[in-house]
Amino acid sequence: ASDFVINDQGMLAFAYFRRVGGNADTPFVIRDNGANTVVITAFGPAPGITGATIGGFTNSYGMYRINNIGETAFGTGVSGSGIDGLINSALWLAPPPPSPIALVAQEGDAVSGGGATVGDLQGLSGNFAFNDNGVTAFGTSSVGVYYSLGSSTQLIAEAGESPPRGDGTLGLQGAPTGGSPIPGNAGPGWLALNNSNQVAFLTNIAGSTSGDDAICLYHPDSGLSIPVRTGDTLFGNTVGNLWFQVDSITGEEGTGFNDSGEIAFRYSLLGGVTGLALWQPDPAPCTPDTNNDGMLTPADFTAWINAFNNNLPECDQNGD
């Protein structure tokens, strides 16, 4: 068997080599309660791509995940008539068998949100994440970072575009080869996706005079932001280097990113100090606190009635 992944329910996902009746193949399987169920077999038909066959499974390149409801996501190369080097890799989402496997994205696909098409999906490694909601996020070096709800794929960051703050352009180059990403060679690397459907990743910033690396955060409602980048002021000094490490091989949010949207990162300051820091998003406003005094009291109900009677925005607490 190759490397395996395990979820919180004790389900394993792995691929292995077998020989049946003189023929060899490589099935990708889920093991649950002592029984193996084949999800798909390598070098068989590629679901959703007419006339194509899928390649092998190599989790040393981080090409499959399992979430906590037994869904799997996996990527391989594809081959066949009409398949050239520009469209020869793909990602799939597999509900628990026998439900059909769905194609998430194929290299070369058009996506919403920008001009880039899906880049090379082989060897995604730390650039591939999958959560318990069936959402996938993935990045391809020097091209883009993508977010997929299964039925559609959206570009959330494109190489060459301006960052949400500061100068330069998003580089999305040089996916790391192991361990913590190397500053200046970060790429859309060690990408993390939490169960709030938020994406965090470290990228280099090209052509910048204020900082060469940034940790980016994508929120489905508010879009892309930069919680921290080199050149920022932190603890009274200037950030010189950033490291952001995740381990999302099971589809979990990773060691540097949790479901609350908090980001843990390592830094070094220009003064030589290194350390760990935790970035936390601004707390959501307390909508029932109509009079904004920081407390929930009967006075808030009175304030809401006044807002309602006078058609003030404070009375519209569900934002419709």
One Martini backbone bead per residue (centre of mass of N, CA, C, O) as a GRO file, in nm:
protein
  320
    1ALA     BB    1   0.100   0.033   0.014
    2SER     BB    2   0.053   0.342   0.043
    3ASP     BB    3  -0.015   0.604   0.160
    4PHE     BB    4  -0.228   0.728   0.424
    5VAL     BB    5  -0.560   0.819   0.535
    6ILE     BB    6  -0.740   0.969   0.819
    7ASN     BB    7  -1.019   0.997   1.010
    8ASP     BB    8  -1.228   1.055   1.291
    9GLN     BB    9  -1.379   0.759   1.219
   10GLY     BB   10  -1.147   0.548   1.108
   11MET     BB   11  -1.107   0.607   0.811
   12LEU     BB   12  -0.952   0.480   0.522
   13ALA     BB   13  -0.716   0.596   0.266
   14PHE     BB   14  -0.594   0.405  -0.021
   15ALA     BB   15  -0.330   0.264  -0.217
   16TYR     BB   16  -0.271  -0.039  -0.422
   17PHE     BB   17  -0.111  -0.328  -0.522
   18ARG     BB   18  -0.248  -0.572  -0.758
   19ARG     BB   19  -0.322  -0.927  -0.839
   20VAL     BB   20  -0.553  -1.052  -1.094
   21GLY     BB   21  -0.525  -1.311  -1.293
   22GLY     BB   22  -0.241  -1.165  -1.401
   23ASN     BB   23  -0.350  -0.883  -1.324
   24ALA     BB   24  -0.272  -0.539  -1.284
   25ASP     BB   25  -0.352  -0.300  -1.018
   26THR     BB   26  -0.481   0.029  -0.872
   27PRO     BB   27  -0.657   0.081  -0.598
   28PHE     BB   28  -0.892   0.299  -0.449
   29VAL     BB   29  -0.962   0.301  -0.097
   30ILE     BB   30  -1.198   0.219   0.163
   31ARG     BB   31  -1.172   0.171   0.520
   32ASP     BB   32  -1.452   0.018   0.702
   33ASN     BB   33  -1.500  -0.194   0.943
   34GLY     BB   34  -1.284  -0.401   0.788
   35ALA     BB   35  -1.366  -0.285   0.499
   36ASN     BB   36  -1.327  -0.278   0.150
   37THR     BB   37  -1.374   0.002  -0.083
   38VAL     BB   38  -1.393   0.076  -0.409
   39VAL     BB   39  -1.369   0.373  -0.580
   40ILE     BB   40  -1.111   0.338  -0.778
   41THR     BB   41  -0.918   0.260  -1.074
   42ALA     BB   42  -0.637   0.262  -1.208
   43PHE     BB   43  -0.655   0.297  -1.555
   44GLY     BB   44  -0.935   0.391  -1.586
   45PRO     BB   45  -1.201   0.555  -1.620
   46ALA     BB   46  -1.275   0.899  -1.648
   47PRO     BB   47  -1.475   1.088  -1.482
   48GLY     BB   48  -1.619   1.323  -1.711
   49ILE     BB   49  -1.407   1.207  -1.944
   50THR     BB   50  -1.413   1.142  -2.256
   51GLY     BB   51  -1.192   0.875  -2.333
   52ALA     BB   52  -1.053   0.862  -2.055
   53THR     BB   53  -0.778   0.801  -1.833
   54ILE     BB   54  -0.639   0.729  -1.541
   55GLY     BB   55  -0.399   0.740  -1.326
   56GLY     BB   56  -0.207   0.730  -1.064
   57PHE     BB   57  -0.134   0.686  -0.713
   58THR     BB   58   0.052   0.955  -0.527
   59ASN     BB   59   0.082   1.048  -0.197
   60SER     BB   60   0.363   1.180  -0.204
   61TYR     BB   61   0.181   1.422  -0.362
   62GLY     BB   62  -0.103   1.465  -0.230
   63MET     BB   63  -0.372   1.315  -0.402
   64TYR     BB   64  -0.540   1.256  -0.125
   65ARG     BB   65  -0.860   1.259   0.054
   66ILE     BB   66  -1.043   1.270   0.376
   67ASN     BB   67  -1.334   1.303   0.542
   68ASN     BB   68  -1.580   1.292   0.814
   69ILE     BB   69  -1.807   1.165   0.582
   70GLY     BB   70  -1.643   0.980   0.355
   71GLU     BB   71  -1.516   1.164   0.163
   72THR     BB   72  -1.336   1.199  -0.147
   73ALA     BB   73  -1.026   1.335  -0.279
   74PHE     BB   74  -0.875   1.339  -0.612
   75GLY     BB   75  -0.564   1.314  -0.811
   76THR     BB   76  -0.468   1.295  -1.163
   77GLY     BB   77  -0.383   1.179  -1.442
   78VAL     BB   78  -0.454   1.200  -1.800
   79SER     BB   79  -0.566   0.995  -2.083
   80GLY     BB   80  -0.602   1.015  -2.443
   81SER     BB   81  -0.798   1.113  -2.677
   82GLY     BB   82  -0.715   1.458  -2.694
   83ILE     BB   83  -0.486   1.443  -2.471
   84ASP     BB   84  -0.285   1.686  -2.358
   85GLY     BB   85  -0.050   1.879  -2.174
   86LEU     BB   86  -0.301   2.096  -2.100
   87ILE     BB   87  -0.526   1.837  -1.997
   88ASN     BB   88  -0.361   1.598  -1.794
   89SER     BB   89  -0.547   1.684  -1.534
   90ALA     BB   90  -0.732   1.601  -1.219
   91LEU     BB   91  -1.032   1.640  -1.014
   92TRP     BB   92  -1.212   1.460  -0.750
   93LEU     BB   93  -1.540   1.362  -0.615
   94ALA     BB   94  -1.624   1.112  -0.354
   95PRO     BB   95  -1.863   0.961  -0.246
   96PRO     BB   96  -1.992   0.720  -0.100
   97PRO     BB   97  -2.036   0.426  -0.188
   98PRO     BB   98  -2.223   0.425  -0.498
   99SER     BB   99  -2.175   0.701  -0.561
  100PRO     BB  100  -2.092   0.921  -0.783
  101ILE     BB  101  -1.833   1.062  -0.951
  102ALA     BB  102  -1.695   1.394  -0.948
  103LEU     BB  103  -1.591   1.652  -1.137
  104VAL     BB  104  -1.409   1.936  -1.050
  105ALA     BB  105  -1.128   1.949  -1.230
  106GLN     BB  106  -0.954   2.053  -1.528
  107GLU     BB  107  -0.709   2.109  -1.703
  108GLY     BB  108  -0.808   2.417  -1.871
  109ASP     BB  109  -1.030   2.527  -1.729
  110ALA     BB  110  -1.272   2.738  -1.686
  111VAL     BB  111  -1.319   3.027  -1.471
  112SER     BB  112  -1.428   3.215  -1.226
  113GLY     BB  113  -1.280   3.546  -1.150
  114GLY     BB  114  -1.099   3.522  -1.425
  115GLY     BB  115  -0.847   3.447  -1.680
  116ALA     BB  116  -0.772   3.185  -1.565
  117THR     BB  117  -0.688   2.865  -1.583
  118VAL     BB  118  -0.640   2.558  -1.506
  119GLY     BB  119  -0.375   2.408  -1.396
  120ASP     BB  120  -0.150   2.198  -1.294
  121LEU     BB  121  -0.250   1.894  -1.095
  122GLN     BB  122   0.020   1.770  -1.058
  123GLY     BB  123   0.164   1.761  -0.760
  124LEU     BB  124   0.018   1.936  -0.525
  125SER     BB  125   0.027   1.867  -0.236
  126GLY     BB  126  -0.006   2.146  -0.027
  127ASN     BB  127  -0.228   2.255  -0.269
  128PHE     BB  128  -0.452   2.060  -0.111
  129ALA     BB  129  -0.799   2.083  -0.008
  130PHE     BB  130  -1.051   1.933   0.228
  131ASN     BB  131  -1.377   1.925   0.355
  132ASP     BB  132  -1.683   1.853   0.533
  133ASN     BB  133  -1.846   2.009   0.277
  134GLY     BB  134  -1.700   1.940  -0.009
  135VAL     BB  135  -1.469   2.137  -0.026
  136THR     BB  136  -1.228   2.275  -0.252
  137ALA     BB  137  -0.869   2.354  -0.258
  138PHE     BB  138  -0.633   2.501  -0.501
  139GLY     BB  139  -0.293   2.517  -0.639
  140THR     BB  140  -0.103   2.679  -0.906
  141SER     BB  141   0.186   2.757  -1.014
  142SER     BB  142   0.177   3.081  -1.153
  143VAL     BB  143  -0.155   3.109  -1.158
  144GLY     BB  144  -0.354   2.980  -0.906
  145VAL     BB  145  -0.639   2.998  -0.687
  146TYR     BB  146  -0.892   2.759  -0.585
  147TYR     BB  147  -1.262   2.717  -0.566
  148SER     BB  148  -1.483   2.439  -0.479
  149LEU     BB  149  -1.841   2.324  -0.482
  150GLY     BB  150  -1.841   2.105  -0.741
  151SER     BB  151  -2.007   2.272  -0.977
  152SER     BB  152  -1.780   2.499  -0.927
  153THR     BB  153  -1.504   2.713  -1.026
  154GLN     BB  154  -1.293   2.947  -0.848
  155LEU     BB  155  -1.108   3.233  -0.862
  156ILE     BB  156  -0.910   3.385  -0.583
  157ALA     BB  157  -0.613   3.384  -0.720
  158GLU     BB  158  -0.380   3.572  -0.930
  159ALA     BB  159  -0.123   3.593  -1.111
  160GLY     BB  160  -0.039   3.951  -1.116
  161GLU     BB  161  -0.207   4.061  -0.908
  162SER     BB  162  -0.314   4.263  -0.681
  163PRO     BB  163  -0.307   4.305  -0.370
  164PRO     BB  164  -0.514   4.396  -0.112
  165ARG     BB  165  -0.227   4.503   0.004
  166GLY     BB  166  -0.004   4.686  -0.122
  167ASP     BB  167   0.248   4.609  -0.318
  168GLY     BB  168   0.265   4.455  -0.607
  169THR     BB  169   0.241   4.099  -0.683
  170LEU     BB  170   0.119   3.799  -0.726
  171GLY     BB  171   0.311   3.507  -0.767
  172LEU     BB  172   0.269   3.197  -0.715
  173GLN     BB  173   0.558   3.063  -0.640
  174GLY     BB  174   0.723   2.796  -0.541
  175ALA     BB  175   0.653   2.531  -0.423
  176PRO     BB  176   0.710   2.354  -0.165
  177THR     BB  177   0.903   2.051  -0.067
  178GLY     BB  178   0.914   2.094   0.257
  179GLY     BB  179   0.796   2.183   0.525
  180SER     BB  180   0.863   2.491   0.558
  181PRO     BB  181   0.838   2.755   0.397
  182ILE     BB  182   1.029   2.960   0.191
  183PRO     BB  183   1.119   3.256   0.182
  184GLY     BB  184   1.060   3.356  -0.157
  185ASN     BB  185   0.926   3.031  -0.198
  186ALA     BB  186   0.604   2.984  -0.154
  187GLY     BB  187   0.363   3.010  -0.299
  188PRO     BB  188   0.056   2.827  -0.297
  189GLY     BB  189   0.146   2.709  -0.013
  190TRP     BB  190   0.017   2.543   0.222
  191LEU     BB  191  -0.284   2.496   0.191
  192ALA     BB  192  -0.588   2.599   0.363
  193LEU     BB  193  -0.903   2.443   0.485
  194ASN     BB  194  -1.194   2.503   0.640
  195ASN     BB  195  -1.525   2.454   0.786
  196SER     BB  196  -1.584   2.772   0.686
  197ASN     BB  197  -1.466   2.805   0.388
  198GLN     BB  198  -1.168   2.886   0.433
  199VAL     BB  199  -0.863   3.034   0.297
  200ALA     BB  200  -0.508   2.963   0.335
  201PHE     BB  201  -0.197   3.132   0.223
  202LEU     BB  202   0.130   3.135   0.094
  203THR     BB  203   0.301   3.414  -0.067
  204ASN     BB  204   0.452   3.580  -0.304
  205ILE     BB  205   0.583   3.915  -0.375
  206ALA     BB  206   0.611   4.091  -0.657
  207GLY     BB  207   0.768   4.395  -0.683
  208SER     BB  208   0.842   4.477  -0.387
  209THR     BB  209   0.924   4.730  -0.127
  210SER     BB  210   0.766   4.607   0.154
  211GLY     BB  211   0.734   4.289   0.063
  212ASP     BB  212   0.766   3.927  -0.026
  213ASP     BB  213   0.539   3.818   0.182
  214ALA     BB  214   0.216   3.638   0.233
  215ILE     BB  215  -0.084   3.600   0.413
  216CYS     BB  216  -0.375   3.461   0.294
  217LEU     BB  217  -0.740   3.533   0.295
  218TYR     BB  218  -1.042   3.350   0.228
  219HIS     BB  219  -1.378   3.471   0.201
  220PRO     BB  220  -1.689   3.412   0.073
  221ASP     BB  221  -1.796   3.714   0.148
  222SER     BB  222  -1.509   3.911   0.135
  223GLY     BB  223  -1.266   3.762   0.030
  224LEU     BB  224  -0.953   3.894  -0.007
  225SER     BB  225  -0.677   3.891   0.229
  226ILE     BB  226  -0.413   4.040   0.456
  227PRO     BB  227  -0.298   3.979   0.767
  228VAL     BB  228   0.016   3.923   0.669
  229ARG     BB  229   0.337   4.087   0.598
  230THR     BB  230   0.609   4.179   0.489
  231GLY     BB  231   0.673   4.498   0.658
  232ASP     BB  232   0.525   4.481   0.894
  233THR     BB  233   0.411   4.564   1.207
  234LEU     BB  234   0.560   4.387   1.496
  235PHE     BB  235   0.623   4.448   1.809
  236GLY     BB  236   0.784   4.721   1.709
  237ASN     BB  237   0.854   4.585   1.430
  238THR     BB  238   0.981   4.423   1.140
  239VAL     BB  239   0.891   4.205   0.905
  240GLY     BB  240   1.102   3.967   0.734
  241ASN     BB  241   0.960   3.680   0.797
  242LEU     BB  242   0.757   3.393   0.684
  243TRP     BB  243   0.556   3.118   0.830
  244PHE     BB  244   0.335   2.856   0.690
  245GLN     BB  245   0.182   2.568   0.839
  246VAL     BB  246   0.049   2.268   0.696
  247ASP     BB  247  -0.168   1.953   0.742
  248SER     BB  248  -0.411   1.850   0.493
  249ILE     BB  249  -0.430   1.535   0.414
  250THR     BB  250  -0.731   1.480   0.551
  251GLY     BB  251  -0.882   1.779   0.518
  252GLU     BB  252  -0.788   1.952   0.717
  253GLU     BB  253  -0.698   2.271   0.821
  254GLY     BB  254  -0.444   2.259   1.003
  255THR     BB  255  -0.175   2.384   1.195
  256GLY     BB  256  -0.237   2.713   1.095
  257PHE     BB  257  -0.565   2.651   1.082
  258ASN     BB  258  -0.896   2.722   1.175
  259ASP     BB  259  -1.249   2.735   1.208
  260SER     BB  260  -1.219   3.051   1.313
  261GLY     BB  261  -0.974   3.188   1.133
  262GLU     BB  262  -0.711   3.125   1.263
  263ILE     BB  263  -0.355   3.227   1.252
  264ALA     BB  264  -0.054   3.055   1.253
  265PHE     BB  265   0.285   3.192   1.288
  266ARG     BB  266   0.607   3.249   1.174
  267TYR     BB  267   0.876   3.479   1.270
  268SER     BB  268   1.089   3.753   1.162
  269LEU     BB  269   1.281   4.019   1.260
  270LEU     BB  270   1.503   4.270   1.186
  271GLY     BB  271   1.626   4.243   1.492
  272GLY     BB  272   1.624   3.896   1.522
  273VAL     BB  273   1.351   3.815   1.607
  274THR     BB  274   1.170   3.522   1.701
  275GLY     BB  275   0.838   3.365   1.642
  276LEU     BB  276   0.501   3.336   1.754
  277ALA     BB  277   0.171   3.387   1.603
  278LEU     BB  278  -0.173   3.520   1.636
  279TRP     BB  279  -0.437   3.551   1.419
  280GLN     BB  280  -0.744   3.746   1.451
  281PRO     BB  281  -1.046   3.804   1.386
  282ASP     BB  282  -1.292   3.997   1.393
  283PRO     BB  283  -1.554   4.022   1.567
  284ALA     BB  284  -1.867   3.971   1.558
  285PRO     BB  285  -2.139   4.130   1.573
  286CYS     BB  286  -2.394   4.212   1.807
  287THR     BB  287  -2.704   4.236   1.695
  288PRO     BB  288  -2.890   4.262   1.963
  289ASP     BB  289  -2.711   4.524   2.020
  290THR     BB  290  -2.874   4.798   1.936
  291ASN     BB  291  -2.723   5.027   2.133
  292ASN     BB  292  -2.411   4.967   2.166
  293ASP     BB  293  -2.317   4.886   2.497
  294GLY     BB  294  -2.217   4.570   2.535
  295MET     BB  295  -2.519   4.477   2.605
  296LEU     BB  296  -2.786   4.257   2.715
  297THR     BB  297  -3.097   4.426   2.731
  298PRO     BB  298  -3.406   4.571   2.744
  299ALA     BB  299  -3.299   4.824   2.590
  300ASP     BB  300  -3.275   4.681   2.310
  301PHE     BB  301  -3.578   4.648   2.258
  302THR     BB  302  -3.645   4.944   2.265
  303ALA     BB  303  -3.450   5.020   2.034
  304TRP     BB  304  -3.584   4.843   1.820
  305ILE     BB  305  -3.863   4.973   1.820
  306ASN     BB  306  -3.761   5.250   1.736
  307ALA     BB  307  -3.633   5.157   1.469
  308PHE     BB  308  -3.890   5.042   1.342
  309ASN     BB  309  -4.074   5.302   1.363
  310ASN     BB  310  -3.821   5.468   1.197
  311ASN     BB  311  -3.669   5.307   0.976
  312LEU     BB  312  -3.404   5.177   1.084
  313PRO     BB  313  -3.127   4.974   1.034
  314GLU     BB  314  -3.127   4.829   1.323
  315CYS     BB  315  -3.391   4.646   1.259
  316ASP     BB  316  -3.213   4.484   1.039
  317GLN     BB  317  -3.088   4.177   1.153
  318ASN     BB  318  -3.086   3.990   0.867
  319GLY     BB  319  -3.013   4.163   0.599
  320ASP     BB  320  -3.287   4.193   0.388
   0.00000   0.00000   0.00000
